[in-house]
Structure formats: C-alpha cells, structure tokens
C-alpha cells in the first residue's frame, strides 16, 4: 500500500490538470512543428513518428503533455542518459516553447502503430503484471497510470505498440536510476529482468 498511494495521488493530479494541456497550438505553431517533425525528427523517429528502428521510440499517438515534458527535460539536460545526450541534447537546444508545443501536438495527432504479436506466454505474463501489478511485492499495476489499454494519459506516456527493446531499456535505466523518473522508481525497483521483458513483450503486442 505504501507504493500505491503516492502514484494514485499523482495520477489524480495529472487527470485534474489534463484540460490545461488540451488546447491545440495556433496554426503557425503547428506548421513549425509539422515542418521540423518532417525535416529533423523523422531521421530517427520515422515518418510521422512511426519509428522502425528500435533504438528510437515511436512517437505517433504519444501524449502531448508527456512529449512536452521530455523535450524540456532534454533541453534542460535533466534527461542525461547516453542516448539523450548523444541524440537529443543538440536537437532540443534548437527548440523554443512554441515549437516544443507544436511538435508535441503534431505527434499526438498521428495515428499510432498497431501492436505486433510475439511470444504469447511472455506477453500473458506481462499483461498480468501490467493490469494487476505484483501485490505480494508491492508492485503497482502499470494500468493505474498508463491506462488499461496502455494509451497513456497526460504526463503518463503511451506505451502500447512501442518497440519492446526500447521499453526494456527504459525500464532498466529507470531501475538503475540512470534515468530519473520519481513516479516510476518505486514501481520498478523490485521487478526482475524476466518481468520487465514480459511487460515489454505485452506492450509491444497491444
């Protein structure tokens, strides 16, 4: 119960603030975001954010609030894991607040990639952890914040359909405190490697 309460409080706060992020940027800002997405972001993240390279996350259909937060974290060097430093610091340095908003809303508006089935047994284990957590070890259900279908909500990212390799790497980085995500540390700190692999397999499949 000690793990669950803070996360639920965070989730309620995020839900209550969701309308603050609902307003779409003006037409000029959206044009700037669309242009940069096509000319710069697509090099790594693919056309319309549908990445085919598992090193780079799929951005299509991602939550705008989450994307805005991450772009600001890259720009402020708050996210400092190796890939953030190597690929995103330089790009984020070019962004102003309006362009960050335009990019985030552009990617949110793109149709996300469909999930792809994989190892059915592994995915079934991941589904159970995602929906129910592991109560005996105080692991909160991922669905509490990320939604029952993994589509995310506000500051909580969409996970459904994401590259399993990318998801697994992020779980490992968060567990090792290389990537600082306070709301997640208590959730993943006790996950076993095979449980993280199962979660990644399930999320990739939906």
N, C-alpha and C positions, 0 to 999 in steps of 0.2 A: 504493500500500500504506500510505502514511502516514496517509491519510484513513480507511482501513478499520479498522485495528487498534483505535483508541480506541472507535469505535462498536460493534464486536463485543464489546469488553470491557464497555461499558455495557450492551449487550443481555444478556450473560450474567449480570451483576449483577442486572439487573431480573428476569430469569427466576428466579434463585435466591431472590429476595425475594417472588415472586408470592404465596406462601402467606400472607405476613403481611397481605395485603390481602383474602384470600378470605373472612374471617369476616364474615357479614352482621350489621349492627347489630341491636339488640334491637327488639322490636315498637313500643315507644313512639317510638323514634328514627325508625323507618321511617314511622310515622304523621305525625310532624312534617315529614319530608322530602316525603312524598306531598302533604301539605296545602300546603306552600309551593310545590311544583312546580306544583300546580293553580292556586293563587291569585296567584302572583307570576311565576314563571318562564315560564308559558305565554303571558303577554302578548307576549313577544318570541320565545320559542323554540317556541311552538305547543303544543297539547295533547299530553301525553306526550312532549314534546321533539321532535316531528316538525315542525320549522320549515318554513314556506312562504315566508319572507322571506329572501332570500339574504344579507342583512346579518348575520343571526343564525344561528349554526351549529345543525345538527341534533344533538341530544343523546341521542336514543333509541339504545340499544345501545352507548353510549360506554363506554370503560373507566373503572371506578370510581376506580382509583388516579389516572389522568390528571385526572379531574374534580376529585378532592380537591386535587390539587396546584394546579390552575388556580384554584380557588376561594380557596385560601390565598394564592396569588400576587396575586389581585385584592384580597383583604382587606389584605394587607401592602403594596399598591401596588408590587409587583415588576413586574407587568404594567402598563405605563403608556402603551401606545399609545392614540390618541384614543378609540376605541370602548370600550376597557377603562375609561378614566377616565369617559367620559360615561354608560355604561350599567351597569357592573359594580361600581364602587367603592362606590357608595351601597348597593346590594343586599348586597354581601359584608360590609359593616360590620355588618349585622344578624345575621350567622351566627356561631354558636359551633361548636366542633369536632364535637359530636354532630350538629348539623343539617347541616354540610358532609358528614359521612359518610352521613347519611340521604338527602340529595339525590343524592349520587354513586351510591349503590346503587340508588336508585329509578330513575334514568335508565338505568343499566346493564341493569336488568331489563326495560326496554321493548323491544319488537320494533323493530329499525331499519327505516328506509325503504328500499325497493328502489331499485336504481340505475336510471337512465334513459339510454337510448342517445342519442348525439348524433352529432357528426361522426366517422365511422368511421375515417377516415385519421388525424385528430388523436389519437383515442383509441388507435390502434395504436402511434403514436409514443410516447405516454405510457406505454403498457403495457410497451414495451421498456425505457424508462428506469426504470420502477418495479421491474421484475423483474431487470434486468441492470445498471443504472447506465450510466455512460459511462466505461469503463475508460481510454480514451485521455486523459481529462481528470481522472482520479482521483475521479469522482463515484460514490459508493457506491449500490448498489441500495436503494431505499426499502424493499423487501420484507424486507431484513435485520432491520429493527426493527419495521416495521409489519405484518409477516406477508404471506404470499403472496397472501392474498385481501383485504388492506387492513383487516382487522378489528381490528388493533392488539393490544397485549399489555401489561398493567400500565401503566407510565408512558408507554408509546408509544400515542398515540391511534388510535382507529378513524378511518380516512379514507374508507372505502368508502361511496358513496352521498351524500357531503357535497356541498353547493352548490359548483359549480365557481368561482363568483365569490368565495365566502368562502375557498376553498382558495388561489386565486391571490393574493388579498390577503394572506393569512398568509405565503405564500412570499415575497412582495415585502417585507413587513415584516421577516421574519427575514433576508432577504438584505441589507436596508439597515440591519440592527442596530437597528431601531426596537423590535422585539420580541426580547428576549434569550432565545435558546434555544441554549446552548452546543453541545449534541449535534448541532444542525442547521446551524450556521453553516458548518462545513467542507464540508457536503454541497451546500448550495445556492449558495454564494458564486460559483460559476462557471457556474451554469445561465443559459441565455439566456432572454429573455422568452417566446419561442415554445415552449421546452422546458417551462417552468413552466405555460404554458397547456395544453400537451399532457397533462401529468401531471394537472392539474385535470380535464380532459375525461375522461380514462380513469377516474379515481377516482369521478367522478360516475356513470359508466356501470356500475359493478360493485356 
